[in-house]
């Protein structure tokens, strides 16, 4: 029994206590490494969130710039269309005025020719039958 107690005391002193110290040190280092890993993961997640937020903001900025350029292009297009319509309307009005002027000239020419023909017809009708031969 004394031998067993002596053997247990030697085991506890030589093997068990150093083994416990080593195991506790290993556990402490493992837990420290786990805590450090958790902290690193938290930092990485925070940086990822910041990056994604920056990416969303950059996309929104690009979208706003594209929208502004699209609006400017639409306004320029609208102005060009309005100007083209204005020029076309002016050309139509000028063509209508020319047509009216030509119509008036044609009517005056026809009126004059009609009167001339009427006078010729009246002259021929009223002229004696044998005078023209």
Wavefront OBJ file of the C-alpha trace (Angstrom):
o trace
v 0.000 0.000 0.000
v 2.856 2.374 0.766
v 4.388 1.465 -2.512
v 1.141 2.303 -4.278
v 0.933 5.654 -2.476
v 4.559 6.384 -3.263
v 4.007 5.392 -6.887
v 0.913 7.652 -7.070
v 2.821 10.568 -5.507
v 5.687 10.107 -7.962
v 3.227 9.797 -10.875
v 1.382 12.910 -9.745
v 4.601 14.879 -9.335
v 6.549 13.636 -12.330
v 3.869 12.971 -14.943
v 0.422 14.232 -14.007
v 1.186 17.855 -12.955
v 3.498 18.599 -15.931
v 1.003 16.917 -18.245
v -1.821 19.038 -16.806
v 0.301 22.178 -17.212
v 1.065 21.298 -20.841
v -2.591 20.498 -21.533
v -3.732 23.742 -19.881
v -1.143 25.707 -21.866
v -2.270 24.006 -25.067
v -5.931 24.722 -24.237
v -5.087 28.353 -23.446
v -3.207 28.736 -26.730
v -5.982 26.978 -28.673
v -8.626 29.187 -27.103
v -6.475 32.232 -27.761
v -6.057 31.163 -31.370
v -9.811 30.573 -31.630
v -10.523 34.013 -30.173
v -8.024 35.565 -32.557
v -9.626 33.693 -35.444
v -13.073 34.906 -34.372
v -11.774 38.466 -34.147
v -10.122 38.142 -37.580
v -13.347 36.778 -39.016
v -15.284 39.693 -37.492
v -12.814 42.163 -38.970
v -13.009 40.426 -42.356
v -16.814 40.487 -42.247
v -16.767 44.178 -41.351
v -14.369 44.918 -44.223
v -16.533 42.847 -46.565
v -19.601 44.805 -45.474
v -17.726 48.085 -46.039
v -16.578 46.888 -49.461
v -20.101 45.838 -50.417
v -21.475 49.171 -49.211
v -18.841 51.004 -51.229
v -19.693 48.855 -54.231
v -23.400 49.647 -53.837
v -22.596 53.361 -53.573
v -20.345 53.185 -56.635
v -23.062 51.402 -58.602
v -25.599 53.993 -57.493
v -23.227 56.782 -58.556
v -22.694 55.164 -61.947
v -26.447 54.678 -62.332
v -27.112 58.324 -61.467
v -24.453 59.442 -63.964
v -25.932 57.204 -66.651
v -29.411 58.495 -65.871
v -28.178 62.098 -66.100
v -26.519 61.385 -69.463
v -29.681 59.643 -70.676
v -31.807 62.614 -69.622
v -29.406 65.025 -71.333
v -29.517 62.912 -74.505
v -33.325 62.833 -74.394
v -33.456 66.597 -73.944
v -31.019 67.135 -76.812
v -33.073 64.776 -78.954
v -36.273 66.624 -78.037
v -34.680 69.954 -78.899
v -33.434 68.576 -82.232
v -36.874 67.180 -83.032
v -38.545 70.472 -82.109
v -36.069 72.390 -84.272
v -36.617 70.008 -87.179
v -40.381 70.354 -86.805
v -40.045 74.130 -86.714
v -37.942 74.106 -89.905
v -40.349 71.697 -91.591
v -43.308 73.865 -90.573
v -41.539 76.935 -91.970
v -40.865 75.081 -95.223
v -44.505 73.986 -95.402
v -45.651 77.564 -94.807
v -43.248 78.855 -97.480
v -44.447 76.182 -99.908
v -48.089 77.092 -99.160
v -47.282 80.767 -99.760
v -45.563 79.899 -103.053
v -48.526 77.766 -104.072
v -50.942 80.581 -103.210
v -48.817 83.043 -105.199
v -48.648 80.659 -108.177
v -52.383 80.048 -107.880
v -53.078 83.774 -107.886
v -50.815 84.260 -110.904
v -52.429 81.318 -112.687
v -55.914 82.659 -111.927
v -54.956 86.109 -113.195
v -53.455 84.591 -116.361
v -56.534 82.436 -116.894
v -58.785 85.411 -116.240
v -56.886 87.500 -118.772
v -56.856 84.674 -121.307
v -60.542 84.024 -120.653
v -61.343 87.664 -121.309
v -59.213 87.636 -124.428
v -60.941 84.509 -125.688
v -64.328 85.962 -124.823
v -63.524 89.104 -126.801
v -62.291 86.991 -129.712
v -65.459 84.903 -129.598
v -67.676 88.009 -129.419
v -65.749 89.605 -132.264
v -66.090 86.523 -134.461
v -69.723 86.085 -133.640
v -70.583 89.682 -134.284
v -68.439 90.108 -137.382
v -70.338 89.949 -140.683
v -70.356 86.561 -142.318
v -68.338 87.364 -145.357
v -65.940 89.930 -143.938
v -63.234 87.570 -142.804
v -62.888 85.661 -146.072
l 1 2 3 4 5 6 7 8 9 10 11 12 13 14 15 16 17 18 19 20 21 22 23 24 25 26 27 28 29 30 31 32 33 34 35 36 37 38 39 40 41 42 43 44 45 46 47 48 49 50 51 52 53 54 55 56 57 58 59 60 61 62 63 64 65 66 67 68 69 70 71 72 73 74 75 76 77 78 79 80 81 82 83 84 85 86 87 88 89 90 91 92 93 94 95 96 97 98 99 100 101 102 103 104 105 106 107 108 109 110 111 112 113 114 115 116 117 118 119 120 121 122 123 124 125 126 127 128 129 130 131 132 133
